Amino acid sequence: MFFIETGKNNGTHRNERKCVLCTQNVCESEYHVLLFCSLYKELRTKYNSTTSWPNLNMFTNIMSNYTASSVNDISNFLREAFTLRENQINIVAAS
């Protein structure tokens, strides 16, 4: 789960649920992970979810595209993103 959700569950204020895996100093939300976080740049390229100007409209379009290939791409992106995120958080925690 991303901090946007885990923070809600443990009472952390939304403004404090920052992404610790990049330097953008923003809330780690689905929007941030899918379109902005530098940690997932290669995954975005791999699964064709890159755009020259990511925005809320782009996020909505990606999330509402129900073609089999789009659903597979997003599913694979998220599966790999969660694995990458968990590995990186473990490295940060061990430091």
Sine and cosine of phi, psi and omega as CSV:
sin_phi,cos_phi,sin_psi,cos_psi,sin_omega,cos_omega
0.00,0.00,0.54,-0.84,0.05,-1.00
-0.99,0.12,0.33,-0.94,-0.06,-1.00
-0.86,0.52,-0.45,0.89,0.02,-1.00
-0.85,0.52,-0.57,0.83,0.00,-1.00
-1.00,0.00,-0.74,0.67,-0.05,-1.00
-0.91,0.42,-0.56,0.83,0.05,-1.00
-0.91,0.42,-0.60,0.80,0.04,-1.00
-0.89,0.45,-0.65,0.76,-0.04,-1.00
-0.94,0.34,-0.50,0.87,-0.03,-1.00
-0.97,-0.26,0.18,0.98,0.11,-0.99
1.00,0.09,0.20,0.98,0.03,-1.00
-0.96,0.26,0.77,-0.63,0.01,-1.00
-0.87,0.50,0.58,-0.81,-0.06,-1.00
-0.79,0.61,-0.64,0.77,-0.02,-1.00
-0.92,0.40,-0.27,0.96,-0.01,-1.00
-0.99,-0.14,-0.01,1.00,-0.06,-1.00
-1.00,0.00,0.84,0.54,-0.10,-0.99
-0.98,0.22,0.51,-0.86,0.12,-0.99
-0.95,0.30,0.85,-0.53,0.00,-1.00
-1.00,-0.06,0.07,1.00,-0.09,-1.00
-0.97,-0.25,0.00,1.00,0.08,-1.00
-0.59,-0.81,0.02,-1.00,-0.06,-1.00
-0.96,-0.27,0.29,0.96,-0.07,-1.00
-0.98,0.18,-0.26,0.97,0.06,-1.00
0.85,0.53,0.72,0.69,0.00,-1.00
-0.79,-0.61,0.25,-0.97,0.03,-1.00
-0.88,0.48,0.72,-0.70,0.04,-1.00
-0.99,0.15,1.00,0.03,0.01,-1.00
-0.94,-0.34,0.13,-0.99,0.06,-1.00
-0.87,0.50,-0.64,0.77,0.03,-1.00
-0.86,0.51,-0.75,0.66,0.00,-1.00
-0.88,0.47,-0.73,0.68,-0.04,-1.00
-0.90,0.43,-0.73,0.69,-0.08,-1.00
-0.94,0.34,-0.55,0.84,-0.13,-0.99
-0.88,-0.47,-0.35,0.94,-0.19,-0.98
-0.82,-0.57,-0.66,0.75,-0.17,-0.98
-0.83,0.55,0.78,-0.63,-0.05,-1.00
-0.91,0.42,-0.42,0.91,0.01,-1.00
-0.87,0.49,-0.52,0.85,-0.11,-0.99
-0.97,-0.23,0.27,0.96,-0.04,-1.00
-0.84,0.54,-0.72,0.69,0.00,-1.00
-0.91,0.42,-0.59,0.81,0.04,-1.00
-0.92,0.39,-0.61,0.79,0.05,-1.00
-0.88,0.47,-0.66,0.76,0.04,-1.00
-0.91,0.41,-0.70,0.71,-0.02,-1.00
-0.87,0.50,-0.63,0.78,-0.08,-1.00
-0.95,-0.30,0.37,0.93,0.14,-0.99
0.83,0.56,0.58,0.81,0.07,-1.00
-0.94,-0.34,0.51,0.86,0.05,-1.00
-1.00,-0.03,0.45,-0.89,0.05,-1.00
-0.46,-0.89,0.51,-0.86,-0.03,-1.00
-0.96,0.29,-0.39,0.92,-0.02,-1.00
-0.61,-0.79,0.98,0.18,-0.03,-1.00
-0.90,0.43,0.65,-0.76,0.01,-1.00
-0.42,-0.91,0.05,-1.00,-0.04,-1.00
-0.88,0.48,-0.59,0.81,0.03,-1.00
-0.89,0.46,-0.68,0.73,0.03,-1.00
-0.89,0.46,-0.69,0.72,0.03,-1.00
-0.86,0.51,-0.72,0.69,0.02,-1.00
-0.87,0.49,-0.69,0.73,0.01,-1.00
-0.89,0.45,-0.68,0.73,0.00,-1.00
-0.90,0.44,-0.71,0.70,-0.08,-1.00
-0.97,0.24,-0.27,0.96,-0.01,-1.00
-0.95,-0.31,0.16,0.99,0.06,-1.00
-1.00,0.02,0.92,-0.38,-0.11,-0.99
-0.98,-0.22,0.29,0.96,0.08,-1.00
-0.92,0.39,0.48,-0.88,-0.04,-1.00
-0.84,0.54,-0.68,0.74,-0.03,-1.00
-0.92,0.40,-0.63,0.78,0.02,-1.00
-0.92,0.39,-0.70,0.71,0.03,-1.00
-0.89,0.46,-0.66,0.75,0.05,-1.00
-0.89,0.46,-0.70,0.72,0.00,-1.00
-0.88,0.48,-0.73,0.68,-0.01,-1.00
-0.91,0.41,-0.67,0.75,0.03,-1.00
-0.88,0.48,-0.72,0.69,0.02,-1.00
-0.91,0.40,-0.65,0.76,0.06,-1.00
-0.84,0.54,-0.77,0.64,-0.05,-1.00
-0.91,0.41,-0.64,0.77,0.03,-1.00
-0.87,0.50,-0.74,0.67,0.00,-1.00
-0.94,0.34,-0.57,0.82,0.02,-1.00
-0.91,0.42,-0.67,0.74,0.03,-1.00
-0.90,0.44,-0.65,0.76,0.04,-1.00
-0.90,0.43,-0.74,0.68,0.02,-1.00
-0.88,0.48,-0.69,0.72,0.00,-1.00
-0.87,0.49,-0.73,0.68,-0.01,-1.00
-0.87,0.49,-0.69,0.72,0.04,-1.00
-0.88,0.48,-0.70,0.71,-0.01,-1.00
-0.92,0.39,-0.64,0.77,0.02,-1.00
-0.91,0.42,-0.61,0.79,0.06,-1.00
-0.90,0.44,-0.62,0.79,0.04,-1.00
-0.92,0.40,-0.69,0.72,0.02,-1.00
-0.89,0.45,-0.68,0.74,-0.01,-1.00
-0.91,0.42,-0.55,0.83,-0.02,-1.00
-0.97,0.24,-0.31,0.95,-0.04,-1.00
-0.96,0.28,0.00,0.00,0.00,0.00
